[in-house]
Amino acid sequence: MTDDLPLSILLGALLGVLHGAAAVAAPVVPNFTRGTITSETSSRTEVVEIIKQIEYTTGESYTVTGTNINIPANPQPGANYTIVDQGAPFQFSETYLGPGIAKETWIERNTVTDSTTNSLSVFTQ
């Protein structure tokens, strides 16, 4: 058995060398020389806005304007207004605003945004 030891060591060394030689990696060579990649991304955004504004008055407002009109010192609804120069042109305007809704504003707005992005990548070896 001791006579086989040098032979066993020699065979083990030989197998180690053969195994190491077989484990050498081969280089990887890509099989392309150039290429392109394209992509497209699309998105849609929709915004719906509804604005409702209501203005109220809590008091009264009375306005009288005119030309060639006799307006008393304390104008009020139902007062007696008369023409100053009969037969001459005249203008008369009377506005009364009582308590309640003075003004309403309603706005409905839809905004749609479509977006598309195209990308192109070019690569070479």
MDAnalysis code that builds the backbone (N, CA, C; Angstrom):
import MDAnalysis as mda
import numpy as np

u = mda.Universe.empty(375, n_residues=125, atom_resindex=np.repeat(np.arange(125), 3), trajectory=True)
u.add_TopologyAttr("name", ["N", "CA", "C"] * 125)
u.add_TopologyAttr("resid", np.arange(1, 126))
u.add_TopologyAttr("resname", ["MET", "THR", "ASP", "ASP", "LEU", "PRO", "LEU", "SER", "ILE", "LEU", "LEU", "GLY", "ALA", "LEU", "LEU", "GLY", "VAL", "LEU", "HIS", "GLY", "ALA", "ALA", "ALA", "VAL", "ALA", "ALA", "PRO", "VAL", "VAL", "PRO", "ASN", "PHE", "THR", "ARG", "GLY", "THR", "ILE", "THR", "SER", "GLU", "THR", "SER", "SER", "ARG", "THR", "GLU", "VAL", "VAL", "GLU", "ILE", "ILE", "LYS", "GLN", "ILE", "GLU", "TYR", "THR", "THR", "GLY", "GLU", "SER", "TYR", "THR", "VAL", "THR", "GLY", "THR", "ASN", "ILE", "ASN", "ILE", "PRO", "ALA", "ASN", "PRO", "GLN", "PRO", "GLY", "ALA", "ASN", "TYR", "THR", "ILE", "VAL", "ASP", "GLN", "GLY", "ALA", "PRO", "PHE", "GLN", "PHE", "SER", "GLU", "THR", "TYR", "LEU", "GLY", "PRO", "GLY", "ILE", "ALA", "LYS", "GLU", "THR", "TRP", "ILE", "GLU", "ARG", "ASN", "THR", "VAL", "THR", "ASP", "SER", "THR", "THR", "ASN", "SER", "LEU", "SER", "VAL", "PHE", "THR", "GLN"])
u.atoms.positions = np.array([
    [0.785, -1.169, 0.000],
    [0.000, 0.000, 0.000],
    [0.843, 1.254, 0.000],
    [1.927, 1.240, 0.651],
    [2.805, 2.398, 0.670],
    [3.465, 2.582, -0.683],
    [3.548, 1.543, -1.484],
    [4.123, 1.670, -2.823],
    [3.160, 2.404, -3.761],
    [1.900, 2.357, -3.471],
    [0.904, 3.026, -4.334],
    [0.753, 4.510, -4.004],
    [1.292, 4.975, -2.912],
    [1.123, 6.370, -2.503],
    [1.715, 7.344, -3.509],
    [2.945, 7.184, -3.989],
    [3.460, 8.136, -4.975],
    [2.636, 8.125, -6.259],
    [2.132, 6.986, -6.633],
    [1.305, 6.914, -7.833],
    [-0.014, 7.636, -7.617],
    [-0.618, 7.511, -6.448],
    [-1.879, 8.180, -6.118],
    [-1.687, 9.689, -6.124],
    [-0.572, 10.160, -5.598],
    [-0.293, 11.601, -5.570],
    [-0.121, 12.109, -6.985],
    [0.585, 11.374, -7.812],
    [0.795, 11.765, -9.197],
    [-0.508, 11.799, -9.959],
    [-1.363, 10.801, -9.785],
    [-2.669, 10.787, -10.472],
    [-3.554, 11.916, -9.970],
    [-3.515, 12.222, -8.673],
    [-4.309, 13.331, -8.113],
    [-3.873, 14.664, -8.694],
    [-2.550, 14.857, -8.822],
    [-2.035, 16.099, -9.388],
    [-2.443, 16.226, -10.850],
    [-2.349, 15.102, -11.574],
    [-2.721, 15.112, -12.982],
    [-4.204, 15.447, -13.149],
    [-5.053, 14.866, -12.317],
    [-6.489, 15.166, -12.389],
    [-6.754, 16.629, -12.021],
    [-6.045, 17.195, -11.080],
    [-6.205, 18.604, -10.698],
    [-5.858, 19.538, -11.835],
    [-4.768, 19.211, -12.547],
    [-4.356, 20.047, -13.687],
    [-5.392, 19.959, -14.796],
    [-5.884, 18.764, -15.076],
    [-6.889, 18.602, -16.121],
    [-8.191, 19.331, -15.752],
    [-8.582, 19.263, -14.496],
    [-9.804, 19.933, -14.054],
    [-9.647, 21.454, -14.155],
    [-8.498, 21.965, -13.765],
    [-8.239, 23.410, -13.861],
    [-8.238, 23.883, -15.302],
    [-7.707, 23.086, -16.200],
    [-7.666, 23.474, -17.607],
    [-9.071, 23.494, -18.207],
    [-9.925, 22.612, -17.740],
    [-11.285, 22.550, -18.265],
    [-12.135, 23.698, -17.739],
    [-11.757, 24.313, -16.611],
    [-12.556, 25.356, -15.985],
    [-12.252, 26.741, -16.537],
    [-11.374, 26.883, -17.473],
    [-11.056, 28.190, -18.042],
    [-12.282, 28.691, -18.797],
    [-12.733, 29.939, -18.473],
    [-13.948, 30.495, -19.084],
    [-13.673, 30.949, -20.500],
    [-14.630, 30.679, -21.332],
    [-14.530, 31.140, -22.716],
    [-15.083, 32.559, -22.782],
    [-14.514, 33.443, -23.560],
    [-15.015, 34.816, -23.655],
    [-16.420, 34.846, -24.277],
    [-17.241, 35.783, -23.764],
    [-18.590, 35.945, -24.301],
    [-18.543, 37.062, -25.326],
    [-18.967, 36.754, -26.505],
    [-18.970, 37.735, -27.588],
    [-20.425, 37.974, -27.991],
    [-20.928, 39.237, -27.863],
    [-22.310, 39.488, -28.261],
    [-22.493, 39.266, -29.757],
    [-23.689, 38.873, -30.131],
    [-23.921, 38.579, -31.546],
    [-24.685, 39.712, -32.236],
    [-24.542, 40.942, -31.732],
    [-25.145, 42.082, -32.416],
    [-24.092, 43.171, -32.528],
    [-24.326, 44.088, -33.441],
    [-23.407, 45.209, -33.600],
    [-24.096, 46.538, -33.329],
    [-25.432, 46.600, -33.479],
    [-26.160, 47.817, -33.172],
    [-27.628, 47.465, -32.968],
    [-28.352, 48.397, -32.371],
    [-29.768, 48.143, -32.137],
    [-30.464, 49.413, -31.679],
    [-31.783, 49.373, -31.676],
    [-32.588, 50.506, -31.223],
    [-33.726, 49.991, -30.347],
    [-34.144, 50.835, -29.445],
    [-35.311, 50.557, -28.607],
    [-36.207, 51.776, -28.680],
    [-37.468, 51.575, -28.964],
    [-38.431, 52.668, -28.971],
    [-39.496, 52.392, -27.924],
    [-40.000, 53.474, -27.344],
    [-41.092, 53.334, -26.383],
    [-42.019, 54.527, -26.510],
    [-43.276, 54.314, -26.174],
    [-44.269, 55.380, -26.216],
    [-45.080, 55.324, -24.922],
    [-45.192, 56.467, -24.285],
    [-45.973, 56.574, -23.054],
    [-47.064, 57.610, -23.272],
    [-48.296, 57.225, -23.005],
    [-49.430, 58.132, -23.165],
    [-50.143, 58.299, -21.831],
    [-50.618, 59.513, -21.603],
    [-51.395, 59.755, -20.387],
    [-52.510, 60.753, -20.697],
    [-53.567, 60.685, -19.912],
    [-54.709, 61.590, -20.066],
    [-55.086, 62.096, -18.674],
    [-55.206, 63.399, -18.563],
    [-55.600, 64.025, -17.304],
    [-56.878, 64.815, -17.550],
    [-57.862, 64.567, -16.722],
    [-59.131, 65.298, -16.842],
    [-59.421, 65.961, -15.500],
    [-59.591, 67.288, -15.547],
    [-59.880, 68.062, -14.353],
    [-61.268, 68.670, -14.522],
    [-62.139, 68.414, -13.556],
    [-63.490, 68.967, -13.571],
    [-63.577, 69.971, -12.428],
    [-63.867, 71.223, -12.776],
    [-63.993, 72.280, -11.786],
    [-65.437, 72.769, -11.768],
    [-65.991, 72.887, -10.602],
    [-67.319, 73.466, -10.446],
    [-67.201, 74.550, -9.380],
    [-67.474, 75.779, -9.794],
    [-67.398, 76.921, -8.890],
    [-68.806, 77.491, -8.767],
    [-69.308, 77.542, -7.554],
    [-70.616, 78.126, -7.288],
    [-70.433, 79.236, -6.265],
    [-70.736, 80.452, -6.690],
    [-70.577, 81.596, -5.806],
    [-71.913, 82.324, -5.726],
    [-72.380, 82.543, -4.515],
    [-73.637, 83.252, -4.299],
    [-73.353, 84.411, -3.348],
    [-73.729, 85.609, -3.783],
    [-73.537, 86.795, -2.954],
    [-74.895, 87.238, -2.415],
    [-74.947, 87.490, -1.120],
    [-76.184, 87.893, -0.460],
    [-76.084, 89.335, 0.007],
    [-77.229, 89.994, 0.097],
    [-77.307, 91.296, 0.741],
    [-78.225, 91.163, 1.944],
    [-77.881, 91.864, 3.002],
    [-78.706, 91.804, 4.207],
    [-79.506, 93.085, 4.401],
    [-79.171, 94.120, 3.662],
    [-79.884, 95.394, 3.781],
    [-80.572, 95.731, 2.475],
    [-80.903, 96.998, 2.333],
    [-81.572, 97.481, 1.131],
    [-80.706, 98.503, 0.436],
    [-80.860, 98.575, -0.858],
    [-80.180, 99.576, -1.655],
    [-81.190, 100.166, -2.627],
    [-81.235, 101.500, -2.680],
    [-82.176, 102.169, -3.574],
    [-81.417, 103.270, -4.286],
    [-81.473, 103.276, -5.608],
    [-80.748, 104.259, -6.411],
    [-81.698, 104.884, -7.418],
    [-81.604, 106.221, -7.544],
    [-82.399, 106.960, -8.523],
    [-81.457, 107.873, -9.284],
    [-81.533, 107.828, -10.617],
    [-80.762, 108.748, -11.444],
    [-81.670, 109.268, -12.542],
    [-81.293, 110.408, -13.124],
    [-82.086, 110.922, -14.231],
    [-81.658, 112.313, -14.637],
    [-82.154, 112.719, -15.779],
    [-81.968, 114.084, -16.271],
    [-83.347, 114.660, -16.527],
    [-83.485, 115.958, -16.222],
    [-84.755, 116.677, -16.366],
    [-85.827, 116.040, -15.468],
    [-85.414, 115.546, -14.309],
    [-86.316, 114.917, -13.341],
    [-86.141, 115.640, -12.000],
    [-87.241, 115.911, -11.322],
    [-87.212, 116.493, -9.987],
    [-87.115, 115.342, -8.987],
    [-85.937, 115.222, -8.360],
    [-85.703, 114.154, -7.389],
    [-85.742, 114.791, -6.002],
    [-86.630, 114.310, -5.124],
    [-86.718, 114.902, -3.791],
    [-85.457, 114.648, -2.968],
    [-85.297, 115.359, -1.866],
    [-84.115, 115.246, -1.010],
    [-83.987, 113.855, -0.403],
    [-85.095, 113.176, -0.138],
    [-85.066, 111.840, 0.455],
    [-85.750, 110.870, -0.513],
    [-85.026, 110.431, -1.570],
    [-85.676, 109.526, -2.526],
    [-85.963, 108.179, -1.873],
    [-87.093, 107.592, -2.220],
    [-87.481, 106.288, -1.697],
    [-88.466, 105.653, -2.667],
    [-88.629, 104.347, -2.597],
    [-89.590, 103.711, -3.498],
    [-90.987, 104.302, -3.290],
    [-91.646, 104.611, -4.391],
    [-92.996, 105.167, -4.334],
    [-93.042, 106.676, -4.208],
    [-91.865, 107.340, -4.178],
    [-91.854, 108.808, -4.083],
    [-92.412, 109.401, -5.372],
    [-92.808, 110.670, -5.311],
    [-93.391, 111.355, -6.465],
    [-92.277, 112.063, -7.239],
    [-91.955, 111.513, -8.395],
    [-90.926, 112.099, -9.253],
    [-91.637, 112.812, -10.400],
    [-91.175, 114.022, -10.706],
    [-91.827, 114.794, -11.762],
    [-90.794, 115.298, -12.753],
    [-91.283, 115.594, -13.971],
    [-90.421, 116.159, -15.010],
    [-90.308, 117.646, -14.744],
    [-89.096, 118.185, -14.834],
    [-88.847, 119.602, -14.566],
    [-89.346, 120.444, -15.726],
    [-88.888, 120.186, -16.933],
    [-89.248, 120.979, -18.114],
    [-90.124, 120.107, -19.010],
    [-91.440, 120.309, -18.939],
    [-92.379, 119.515, -19.726],
    [-92.078, 119.655, -21.216],
    [-92.085, 118.556, -21.940],
    [-91.834, 118.548, -23.380],
    [-90.372, 118.382, -23.735],
    [-89.465, 118.591, -22.796],
    [-88.031, 118.423, -23.058],
    [-87.675, 116.942, -22.824],
    [-86.592, 116.479, -23.469],
    [-86.189, 115.080, -23.254],
    [-85.825, 114.843, -21.784],
    [-86.045, 113.611, -21.332],
    [-85.692, 113.248, -19.963],
    [-85.260, 111.782, -19.924],
    [-84.604, 111.463, -18.828],
    [-84.194, 110.086, -18.571],
    [-84.428, 109.822, -17.099],
    [-84.911, 108.607, -16.784],
    [-85.184, 108.254, -15.391],
    [-84.832, 106.788, -15.176],
    [-84.104, 106.504, -14.091],
    [-83.740, 105.131, -13.739],
    [-83.896, 104.964, -12.240],
    [-84.567, 103.876, -11.864],
    [-84.814, 103.589, -10.461],
    [-84.421, 102.134, -10.215],
    [-83.556, 101.905, -9.211],
    [-83.095, 100.550, -8.904],
    [-83.292, 100.286, -7.421],
    [-83.926, 99.151, -7.120],
    [-84.124, 98.738, -5.727],
    [-83.558, 97.332, -5.566],
    [-82.745, 97.170, -4.539],
    [-82.183, 95.860, -4.224],
    [-82.462, 95.581, -2.761],
    [-83.320, 94.603, -2.506],
    [-83.686, 94.260, -1.134],
    [-82.838, 93.120, -0.612],
    [-83.078, 92.693, 0.614],
    [-82.310, 91.594, 1.196],
    [-82.533, 90.305, 0.413],
    [-81.481, 89.488, 0.330],
    [-81.579, 88.206, -0.374],
    [-80.379, 87.995, -1.273],
    [-80.582, 87.215, -2.308],
    [-79.496, 86.909, -3.243],
    [-79.303, 88.096, -4.177],
    [-78.084, 88.605, -4.208],
    [-77.764, 89.735, -5.085],
    [-77.159, 89.266, -6.400],
    [-76.386, 88.175, -6.339],
    [-75.668, 87.738, -7.538],
    [-75.318, 86.264, -7.398],
    [-75.477, 85.512, -8.490],
    [-75.066, 84.106, -8.536],
    [-74.086, 83.913, -9.683],
    [-73.016, 83.226, -9.402],
    [-72.038, 82.898, -10.436],
    [-71.791, 81.391, -10.382],
    [-72.048, 80.719, -11.488],
    [-71.814, 79.272, -11.594],
    [-70.887, 79.043, -12.774],
    [-69.770, 78.422, -12.498],
    [-68.808, 78.114, -13.565],
    [-68.550, 76.612, -13.518],
    [-68.765, 75.961, -14.641],
    [-68.410, 74.545, -14.777],
    [-67.408, 74.448, -15.911],
    [-66.230, 73.900, -15.579],
    [-65.157, 73.857, -16.564],
    [-64.508, 72.481, -16.546],
    [-64.392, 71.871, -17.717],
    [-63.691, 70.590, -17.879],
    [-62.425, 70.842, -18.685],
    [-61.308, 70.394, -18.151],
    [-60.031, 70.538, -18.851],
    [-59.457, 69.146, -19.063],
    [-59.222, 68.788, -20.323],
    [-58.663, 67.479, -20.664],
    [-57.297, 67.709, -21.306],
    [-56.287, 67.022, -20.766],
    [-54.934, 67.130, -21.301],
    [-54.464, 65.734, -21.707],
    [-54.165, 65.568, -22.987],
    [-53.599, 64.321, -23.491],
    [-52.114, 64.552, -23.740],
    [-51.282, 63.611, -23.275],
    [-49.838, 63.748, -23.419],
    [-49.259, 62.438, -23.945],
    [-48.362, 62.551, -24.918],
    [-47.682, 61.379, -25.470],
    [-46.186, 61.677, -25.524],
    [-45.383, 60.739, -24.991],
    [-43.932, 60.875, -25.022],
    [-43.357, 59.704, -25.784],
    [-42.583, 60.003, -26.824],
    [-41.917, 58.979, -27.611],
    [-40.424, 59.025, -27.308],
    [-39.826, 57.858, -27.059],
    [-38.384, 57.773, -26.784],
    [-37.732, 56.814, -27.776],
    [-36.514, 57.154, -28.194],
    [-35.742, 56.311, -29.094],
    [-34.330, 56.210, -28.520],
    [-33.874, 54.977, -28.269],
    [-32.514, 54.733, -27.793],
    [-31.769, 53.949, -28.862],
    [-30.591, 54.422, -29.202],
    [-29.745, 53.769, -30.204],
    [-28.458, 53.346, -29.509],
    [-28.066, 52.074, -29.685],
    [-26.838, 51.596, -29.064],
    [-26.050, 50.817, -30.119],
    [-24.706, 50.886, -29.957],
    [-23.806, 50.152, -30.852],
    [-22.734, 49.491, -30.000],
    [-22.120, 48.511, -30.597],
    [-21.051, 47.795, -29.904],
    [-19.721, 48.314, -30.370],
])
